[in-house]
Each structure stands twice: as C-alpha cells, then as structure tokens.
C-alpha cells in the first residue's frame, strides 16, 4: 500500500481543499503547478496556477510528496515531483466520500503501474 493508514496521513488528505478557505489562519497553501504560458500553433494561452490548501498537522506536505515519490519509484513509474503534484491535484479535485481518504487514495494508486513517460 502506498500510504499507511495512519491518522497523520488521513488528516492531511481529508483537509485538502481546492477552493481558498475564507479563514486562512488555520490553513497552509501549496502551489501544485505554477502558472504557465503555452503556445498552441499561433495561439498563446496562460494555464492558471493550481493550488491546494490544507490544515497544518503532524505530517508535512513535503513528507507526503516524498512518500508518494518513493512509492511510484517502487512500482517502476516515473516519480518526479511534477507527477506527484499532479496526482495530488487530481485527488484533491475528486468528489468526497465518507470512507477513509487514505483508503480512497490507495484504491486509486493501486491502478498505477510501471511507466516510462519519456
């Protein structure tokens, strides 16, 4: 299993929000993907910054990143920080359920496999 079923992981995953909280005192902000100017033929467009907010707890966001990177490496998948931040972004944007967020994440992660994205 990529993430251990520990309260620290559950608290961090449960607290992930994609909409900026009104009371920002209790929240930390993390930029997952910075704004980027892209060109498609002759059209130039700006992709917006993708951010998440989460409540500070015993587990740091960087510790979650490192754990996910090591699990992707373990299964033979590309594991750079951009891939990990993208996975977290997709997870944060999904519909919430009442089940454990660690279990939900691990179910999604179980579909990952070895991949060379070059």
Order of alpha helices (4+ residues) and beta strands (2+ residues): alpha-beta-beta-beta-beta-alpha-alpha-alpha
